[in-house]
Amino acid sequence: MKMWVVLGVLALPLVEIALFVTLGAALGLWLTLAWVLLTGVAGVLMLKGLALSGGQKLREGLQEGLHDPLSPLAHKALMGVAAVLLILPGFFTDTMGLILLLPPVRNLMIRQMGRRMRGVMVVRRGANREDDVYEHQPQDDRLN
């Protein structure tokens, strides 16, 4: 698994260069530069908006009695990742960022991550500040 991540990171610049050459030739220099600048500005504005509204929306959601307080946080985190992908110059990262802005895609990713992390660990603070952090792991994860 780790090798695929390393290969993906190494291949990303090559993919971006190939897309710049291919799409840049089709679109022309000015449209290519305009696309890179506009998506970069959009990503910066998104990050700024997330930073300003994130805490307020989370407080409102918790006051309304959300059943899963992590869901809005996960959506905000994925939108932050999408904004960073938009800031990075390149057609591939822009496409991934735009796809990540779609709510059904974010919901699917959150569900998939939830399935992979189900039962791994629950951490909470005890009644007193001096209590240690409690960690629960399912039976199959414990070492005997």
QUIUR-V854974 format. One record per pair of residues at least 4 apart in sequence whose ideal C-beta (glycine too) atoms are under 6 Angstrom apart, sorted by the first residue. I is the first residue (numbers start at 1). J is the second residue. If there is no record, write none. Layout:
i:j
I:J
I:J
//
This chain:
i:j
7:11
11:15
15:92
16:90
16:92
19:23
19:91
19:92
20:24
23:27
23:91
24:32
27:31
27:32
34:38
36:89
39:86
39:94
40:87
42:86
43:83
43:86
43:87
46:83
47:83
49:53
50:54
50:76
50:80
53:57
54:76
58:72
61:66
61:72
62:69
70:74
74:110
75:106
78:100
78:106
82:97
82:100
82:101
85:93
85:96
85:97
86:94
86:97
88:93
99:105
119:138
121:135
122:136
123:133
124:134
126:131
137:141
137:142
//
